[in-house]
Amino acid sequence: MNGYVALLGSGEYLSVMDEVDNFLLANCGAQNRKVRVVCLPTAAGQESEASVNRWMKMGVDHFTRLGADVTSVPVTDADSASNQSHASLVEEADLIYFSGGNPMYLYETMKDSLVWKSAMKVFERGGAYAGCSAGAMILGNQIPDFRALGLRNAEMFNIVPASIIPHFDATPVFSNQWLRHYVVV
């Protein structure tokens, strides 16, 4: 990745993130034109249509308020992640923003997809990546497989050579001894 990466725990599309998001907008390679942002609600793809639409609207409202040209692309499953029109919209972006949801579902949906390949092209040319919660986790090397109560690991994209585990302090299964497996001091 040649651009900036923001790995966030929560707060996507809220005013509390204005400073971070304005930094990304100013440093995503747009040069002297309006920044193009693509928001992807993919991690919420197993949730209701209303939930996906809420994430999409929040992204558009937030980045419009910050002065960007923003599009939310309804990539919610493997079929939509392999849609060439969606991939083309992603490839034209300067900043790609993955909101939160289910990290395993997000990874499995993005893996080998046209949309992910387009996102990687954006990053290679210096565009920015923002991932909140699940969107951050997929860039790591592995995460605990929550379906197995964290007893085994699930591979991720390994762009950041570490496990990214937001909300660890709010999940009862994460004991201090268990966390020592992931935390390096």
Secondary structure, 3 states (H helix, E strand, C coil): CCCCEEEECCCCCCHHHHHHHHHHHHCCCCCCCCCEEEEECHHHCCCCHHHHHHHHHHHHHHHHHCCCEEEECCCCCHHHHCCHHHHHHHHCCCEEEECCCCHHHHHHHHCCCHHHHHHHHHHHCCCEEEEECHHHHCCCCEEECHHHCCCCEEECCCCCCCCCCCCHHHCCCCCHHHHHCCCCC
